[in-house]
Amino acid sequence: MVKIKICGITNIEDAQNAVSFGADFIGFIFADSPRNIKLEEARSIIEKIKGDVLKVGVFVNETLRNVISIAEYCSLDLIQLHGDEDPKYCSQLKDRQLIKAFRIKDDASLALIPRYKDVFACLLDTFSNQRYGGTGRTFDWNLAIKAKEFGKPIILSGGLGLSNIKEAIKAVRPYGVDISSSIETKPGKKDTKKMKELISVIKALD
């Protein structure tokens, strides 16, 4: 069954809806982003959530000390590194479940993946010179299929929504999918109807 991650959570209503509709992961962004959330707010949401869901903290080029401190303060289940963190950096967090994001442009973008031996899963997002994530654009899914050959669970991201989620899952058959901007009314605020429909579509495929 394809795992579903709803990212860019900024409020309890969206968090609880994601859980109620069947999301497996919810993501909180602790980095420069229109979907950034303050530590206190994330902690409050996590404490109030009812239901079984894994909480993911998204970081970009943050210090190890801060990542560990935030993960403990907010009771995060997983850490997602979405910046330029190298394998050595990741190895110092190997006691925690890590998702390492890779910005995919071409075959050369895949070359780094085998070096990251201490990560639980690889999230593949669309390459951009302007930002580390949240582009709302897709990339060549054939590259995601190739990435599966490295043996790590693959989480597909980048421009996924109701218009293409069936095609994406059938083509790549990833471990999971990461959804954010396509189900928003504005950055950080989810469209309840779209989120429910998208999660239902994914679960129906299984």
Order of alpha helices (4+ residues) and beta strands (2+ residues): beta-alpha-beta-alpha-beta-alpha-beta-alpha-beta-beta-alpha-beta-alpha-beta-beta-beta-alpha
